[in-house]
Amino acid sequence: MYLKASVGDPKAECPPRPAPQRESLQPERDSSRPMAFRKALRRTAIVGGGAVAAAFGVSQLIEYRRAQAHVAAEAELKVPYPNELPSRAAQLAALRDTEEFDVLVVGGGATGAGCALDAVTRNLKTALVERSDFSSGTSSRSTKLIHGGVRYLQKAIMKLDYEQYMMVKEALHERANLLEIAPHLSAPLPIMLPVYKWWQLPYYWAGIKMYDLVAGIQCLKSSYVLSKSKALELFPMLKKDKLVGAIVYYDGQHNDARMNLAIALSAARYGAAVANYTEVVHLLKNKDPQTGREAVCGARCRDVVTGKEFDVKAKCVINATGPFTDSLRKMDNQETPNICQPSAGVHIVIPGYYSPDNMGLLDPATSDGRVIFFLPWEKMTIAGTTDSPTKVTAHPIPGEDDINFILTEVRNYLSPDVEVRRGDVLAAWSGIRPLVTDPNSKDTQSICRNHIVSISDSGLVTIAGGKWTTYRSMAEETLDAAIKAHGFTAGPCRTVGLMLEGAKGWAPTLYIRLVQDYGLEMEVAQHLASTYGARAFDVAKMAQVTGQRWPIVGKRLVSEFPYIEAEVLYAIKEYACTAIDVIARRTRLGFLNVQAADEALPCIVQIMAKELGWSQEKKTEELDAAKKFLYLEMGYRSRSEQLTKTSEINLDYQEVVRYKKRFHKFDKESKGFITTVDVQRVLESINVHIDENALHEILNEVDLNKNGQVEIDEFLQLMSAVKKGQVSDSRLAILMKTAEETLETRGPVSVDRSGGGV
């Protein structure tokens, strides 16, 4: 049986429930709200909701409805673990020892975690297993947008497609809810759509205004038109030639992996037994002796860390495995046809100076018709995504062709003054979007625009397709279907307005308290507040004293990023089991800068080893696995391959002469190569001191044949790669240039005053 995604009007909020009597569950009074709003809330109890708008206006009506949603969401919900979460070992014990769960969710991405949170807050006994880490797949590799889908609305209007229109409307409702329940992890982001033809200005403006109209009272901020001069003022690196103007609209942006984790941790706090690195080996089934019908009744699971296997019994199993949807469906029935059509999307990260701090860019029509976003994220710039068919794999690798395609499209929109260099790509990754075919469609090859909920003959519930923004409504629909199919007695959905991990007690100024109370650097405090919300204080308490005047606590993992060592310890409390979990999903260092992540790895492994009791062999294994992850999945290989032994030297005669002259300032003995000793000698002559190990690393980046020295040809290959933009921020190139300029500035030492040396 297949249930197509509903396209009816989404609920504005859960029905209001009476406020609970227990003091611990009462909504906190917010003294920061206007007095008029608080008085109006009291009047509402007398005059009813219908008079609220007249009492204090639309904006306050929205706030009132949100407050009501929070009350409704949290009413009668017990929080078994308000402080310390159960350890992973305790969660595994709960999975093993519980006689039977009501619901077992397979998959720890956004949708799976959303299903677990929905189920447990309906008072169903809930379990969740994930064979890797939470958000290790598609959910951590998105464009980081919480959006309704401007391009879907365009198609809905052009083709008079009501289903597409309702899909956008639902997504806009979910966008508003997600921004509300996790304000520390998400925020509105203005996105500019540059216009280069006069006729496009009214066309795009009408479309964007329709987007605002569909959002209704949940519109983040009204879109607006900019003149050419104003557009360039806000986005100075934009291409000026033929620019007519621009339109700015608003969508949401979030930290996707941390958001996914917040959903899973919230489910755990409400009592769900959740465990990462727990793989489903096969499904358990029982047979009805009268009808002979088989029904799924749980799963045989394996702890990936220890290899131990155990059974998890459940009345209902939900398949929320994203791109691996068909794998679990075939565990249920080998004959079932595939419904997943995976599509690969590649993103790249380039330095933050490529975009303004708080303004994104949308390219609505690339050279091949795809849409490219160009967005500020975590003080860097993220660009993507591509869209191409792919095979399902747990370890997708970004391709060089996709990286270059994105760079080419970026060049088309940026000023010629801005040199877009391949060497500026700090990280790149590929995510697999789990598009699905609708089995009820006459054309079985057609892609379903939304998502599909299916229930097999044996009772396996599958949720497939959809997008990040609508994870909550997908989970709600899935649980509604599961409850109906399995005859559960359960309450209504409570996840609208239900605050996620770290959201309750968060305020935009929370970071100030972290600075004042703990002596953290402001940048670090801001990062902790925006990552952990109110739980940032728990991280700050674990930070060690630096021994410096400032900061007092909080030693950074790498100098240019605000991640601190205490976060590694806290990551273990958040169920991090590997160094990859820390660099990729607890922090986002691996997604932001692969070289910085590589530098931080030894420290991260050392901290985890001490906390988890790893052997030397295990430490080496973890370090190697994390380096392989960065090399293959985060684009380090593509970055390092820009300079190879076979790289063509593309320099003119004058450049070759100039660079050979620079090289010979270090190669005093004309050996044809330089070593760390040669570099150290020159640096000491200009009073610059660099650690010997650091020098080895600097030369090793250019030492293509790995013989411990840099030959003249290797140096010329480096300078040629720098010229072509294939390599940027080469430490050796900049160091040698700086040293040469310093030596030339000083010139020869005069001997006049010493009598010519006599």
Secondary structure, 3 states (H helix, E strand, C coil): CEEECCCCCCCCCCCCCCCCCCHHHCCCCCCCCCHHHHHHHHHHHHHCHHHHHHHHHHHHHHHHHHHHHHHHHHCCCCCCCCCCCCCHHHHHHHHHHCCCEEEEEECCCHHHHHHHHHHHCCCCCEEEECCCCCCCCHHHCCCCEECCCHHHHHHHHHCCCHHHHHHHHHHHHHHHHHHHHCCCCEEEEEEEEEECCCCHHHHHHHHHHHHHHHHHHHCCCCCEEEEHHHHHHHCCCECCCCCCEEEEEEEEEECHHHHHHHHHHHHHHCCCEEECCEEEEEEEEEECCCCCCEEEEEEEEEECCCCCEEEEEEEEEEECCHHHHHHHHHHHCCCCCCCEEEEEEEEEEECHHHCCCCCEEEECCCCCCCCEEEEEECCEEEEECCCEECCCCCCCCCCHHHHHHHHHHHHHHECCCCCCCHHHCCEEEEEEEEEEECCCCCCCCCECCCEEEEECCCCCEEEEECCHHHHHHHHHHHHHHHHHHHCCCCCCCCCCCCCCCCCCCCCCCHHHHHHHHHCCCHHHHHHHHHHHHHHHHHHHHHCCECCCCCCCECCECCCCCCCECHHHHHHHHCCCCCHHHHHHHHCCHHHHCHHHHHHHHHHHHHHHHHHHCCCHHHHHHHHHHHHHHHHHCCCHHHHHCCCCCCCCCCCCHHHHHHHHHHHHHHCCCCCCEECHHHHHHHHHHCCCCCCHHHHHHHHHCCCCCCCCCEEHHHHHHHHHHHHCCCCCCCHHHHHHHHHHHHHHHHCCCCCHHHCCCC
